[in-house]
Amino acid sequence: MPIRIITDSASDMVSPQRQEVRVLPMTISFEGRQCQDGVDLTHRQFYEQLIEGDDLPVTSQVGPGEFEDAFRDAVEAGEEVVAVTLSSKLSGTWQCACLAARKFPGKVHVVDSENATIGEMILVERALELLDQGLEATEIAACLEKEKKSVRLIALLDTLEYLKRGGRISPTTALVGGLLSVKPVVAVREGEVVVLGKARGSKNGNSLLIQEIEKTAGVDFSRPYRLGYTGLSDALLQKYIADSRELWQEHTDSLPFCTVGGTIGTHVGPGAVAVAFFCK
């Protein structure tokens, strides 16, 4: 039976290259004006408004009705569905997908990615690899449930300002961090964002990011991996790639990268660099 892979736009798959993938947009509200992530609000437009605006935008999950419509379209077309969602500890999107899936018993299989942005994206890309290997929908979902435990998402933030504006840290902490040029390194662990360490300046920040990657069991280059960045320029990402070339140069000629959208960008602001991969 044909299989449809459905995900939300928190995965930052704004332009899927495969027809088997459908992306349901999150809603981003700027001062009361609602936009659909990746549909009528590009990543570039999001950061332009984020930088220029005084108020922090608000992001909203994909609702059960939207999932139900997408699931019904697939099932009526004779397809089974594997749905991969944003971490249930960061959003109610997974719960909404599960509620909708109850109306299609045996036809829809929902996977909590326990991740976000490019960490969620590479799990969707892994689903496509398994699909190409001829696995059934139940088998793909089971593999993703197992393999998601080896996904690592690690990021270096350029500023603490947006964490302060979102109430994640105190204004005093943000002020001191700004004065000292503190660059925090964060990760997603068991579905939640955790701080791994802090460094002064971009050079030390890149070094800390590289060290955190080296602490893992190593990058499995046989499965999907990706880099991402927030903001209007990829200059900081390109600097990181140059600084960390020893991690990659013996394994690949090029590194796939993309922009990180509004769901995560709202909280970390521009200038962040992220790396997502499966551990060996």
C-alpha positions in Angstrom: 0.0 0.0 0.0 1.3 3.5 -0.8 2.6 5.5 2.2 2.3 9.2 2.9 4.7 10.9 5.3 3.1 13.9 7.1 5.0 16.3 9.3 4.6 19.9 10.7 6.5 22.9 9.6 8.5 22.9 12.8 10.6 20.4 10.9 11.5 23.3 8.5 10.8 21.1 5.5 9.2 24.1 3.7 9.9 22.7 0.2 9.8 18.9 0.3 11.6 17.4 -2.6 9.5 14.2 -2.5 5.8 13.9 -3.4 5.3 11.4 -0.6 5.8 14.2 2.0 3.1 16.7 3.1 4.0 19.5 5.5 1.3 21.1 7.7 2.1 24.7 8.6 2.3 26.0 12.1 0.7 29.4 12.7 2.9 32.4 13.6 1.2 35.6 14.8 2.9 39.0 14.6 1.0 41.6 16.6 -2.3 39.9 15.9 -1.6 39.2 12.3 -1.6 35.4 11.7 0.6 33.8 9.0 1.1 30.2 8.0 4.7 29.1 8.4 6.3 28.5 5.0 3.1 29.3 3.1 2.5 33.0 3.3 5.5 33.7 5.5 8.9 32.7 4.3 11.8 32.2 6.7 13.4 35.3 5.4 10.2 37.4 5.9 9.9 36.0 9.4 13.4 37.2 10.4 12.9 40.5 8.8 9.8 41.1 10.9 11.4 39.5 14.0 14.4 41.9 13.8 12.3 45.0 13.1 9.5 44.3 15.6 9.2 45.1 19.3 6.9 42.3 20.3 7.9 38.6 20.2 5.7 36.6 17.8 3.5 33.8 19.0 3.5 30.3 17.5 0.5 28.0 17.4 0.4 24.2 16.9 -1.2 22.4 14.1 -4.7 21.5 15.3 -6.5 18.2 15.3 -8.8 19.3 12.6 -5.9 20.1 10.2 -4.4 16.7 10.9 -7.7 15.0 10.4 -8.2 16.6 7.0 -4.7 15.6 5.9 -5.1 12.0 7.2 -8.4 11.7 5.5 -7.0 12.9 2.1 -4.3 10.3 2.3 -6.6 7.4 3.5 -9.2 8.2 0.8 -6.4 8.1 -1.8 -5.6 4.5 -0.6 -2.5 5.5 1.4 -1.3 4.7 4.9 0.2 7.5 6.9 3.4 7.9 9.0 3.1 11.3 10.8 6.3 12.7 12.4 5.7 15.7 14.8 7.5 18.2 16.9 8.5 17.0 20.3 5.5 16.6 22.6 7.5 18.3 25.4 7.7 21.5 23.3 4.2 21.6 21.7 0.8 20.0 21.8 1.1 19.1 18.1 1.8 15.4 18.8 -1.3 15.2 20.9 -3.4 16.8 18.2 -2.1 14.3 15.7 -2.9 11.4 18.0 -6.4 12.7 18.5 -7.0 12.9 14.8 -5.4 9.5 14.1 -8.0 7.8 16.3 -10.5 8.2 13.5 -8.4 6.1 11.1 -7.5 3.0 13.1 -4.7 1.0 11.5 -4.1 3.5 8.8 -2.3 6.3 10.6 0.9 5.9 12.7 2.0 8.9 14.7 5.7 9.3 15.9 6.7 11.9 18.4 10.1 13.0 17.1 11.2 14.1 20.5 13.0 16.8 18.6 12.6 20.0 16.6 13.7 21.8 13.4 16.5 19.9 11.6 16.4 17.2 14.3 12.8 16.5 13.3 13.7 16.9 9.6 16.3 14.2 9.5 13.9 11.8 11.1 11.4 12.5 8.2 14.3 12.0 5.8 15.1 8.7 7.5 11.4 7.7 7.0 11.8 8.3 3.3 14.9 6.1 3.3 13.0 3.3 5.0 10.1 3.8 2.5 12.6 3.4 -0.4 13.8 0.2 1.2 10.3 -1.2 0.9 9.2 -1.2 4.6 5.5 -1.0 5.4 4.1 1.9 7.4 4.0 0.0 10.7 7.6 -1.0 10.2 8.7 2.5 9.4 7.0 3.9 12.5 8.6 1.2 14.6 12.0 1.9 13.2 11.6 5.7 13.8 10.5 5.1 17.4 13.8 3.2 17.9 16.2 5.3 15.9 15.0 8.7 17.2 16.8 7.9 20.4 20.1 8.3 18.5 19.3 11.7 16.9 21.4 14.6 18.3 20.5 18.3 17.8 23.1 20.7 19.1 23.1 24.4 18.5 25.2 27.5 19.3 23.2 30.7 20.0 24.5 34.1 19.1 22.4 36.2 21.5 20.4 35.8 24.7 18.0 38.6 23.8 15.2 36.5 22.5 15.4 34.0 25.4 15.0 37.1 27.6 12.1 38.4 25.6 10.4 35.1 25.8 10.8 34.9 29.5 13.2 32.0 29.4 16.0 33.9 31.2 16.0 37.0 33.4 16.9 40.4 32.0 19.9 40.6 34.3 21.3 37.3 32.9 20.8 38.5 29.4 22.5 41.8 30.1 25.5 40.2 31.7 25.7 37.6 28.9 25.6 40.4 26.3 28.3 42.4 28.0 30.5 39.3 28.2 29.6 38.1 24.7 28.4 34.8 26.1 27.4 32.2 23.5 25.3 29.3 25.0 25.4 25.8 23.4 22.1 24.0 23.8 20.8 20.6 22.8 17.5 18.7 22.6 17.5 15.7 25.0 14.5 13.5 25.6 12.4 16.1 23.8 13.5 19.1 25.9 15.9 21.9 25.4 18.9 21.8 27.7 22.0 24.1 28.1 25.2 22.2 27.6 27.6 25.1 28.2 28.5 28.7 27.6 31.5 30.3 25.9 32.8 33.8 25.5 32.9 34.9 21.8 32.0 33.1 18.6 35.4 31.4 18.3 35.1 29.8 21.7 31.5 29.0 21.0 32.4 27.1 17.8 35.0 25.2 19.7 32.5 24.3 22.4 30.0 23.2 19.7 32.6 21.0 18.1 33.5 19.5 21.5 29.9 18.6 22.3 29.7 16.8 18.9 32.9 14.9 19.6 31.4 13.7 23.0 28.8 11.7 21.1 29.5 8.2 19.7 30.2 9.9 16.3 28.2 11.0 13.3 26.6 8.2 11.3 27.1 9.5 7.8 25.1 6.6 6.4 21.9 8.2 7.7 20.6 11.7 7.2 22.4 14.7 8.7 22.0 18.5 8.3 23.1 21.9 9.5 20.8 24.9 10.0 21.0 28.6 10.8 18.7 31.4 11.9 18.6 34.9 10.5 19.2 36.6 7.2 22.8 35.5 6.6 24.6 32.1 6.7 27.9 33.8 7.5 28.2 32.4 11.0 27.3 28.9 9.7 30.0 29.1 7.0 32.5 30.1 9.7 31.5 27.1 11.8 31.8 24.7 8.8 35.3 26.0 8.2 36.3 25.7 11.8 34.9 22.2 12.1 36.1 20.8 8.8 38.0 18.0 10.5 34.7 16.5 11.6 33.4 16.2 8.1 36.1 16.3 5.4 36.9 12.6 5.4 33.3 11.6 5.1 31.5 14.0 2.7 32.3 16.5 0.0 29.4 18.9 1.0 27.2 19.5 4.0 23.4 20.0 3.5 22.1 23.0 5.3 18.9 25.1 5.5 17.3 27.9 7.4 15.6 27.3 10.8 12.1 28.8 10.8 9.9 30.7 13.1 8.9 27.9 15.5 12.4 27.8 17.0 13.7 31.1 15.6 11.2 32.9 17.8 13.0 31.7 20.9 16.6 31.8 19.8 16.7 34.8 17.5 19.0 35.3 14.5 22.6 34.1 14.4 22.2 30.6 15.7 24.0 27.6 14.2 22.6 24.1 14.6 23.8 20.6 13.7 21.6 17.5 13.6 22.7 13.9 13.0 22.3 10.3 14.0 24.9 8.8 16.3 26.7 5.7 15.3 
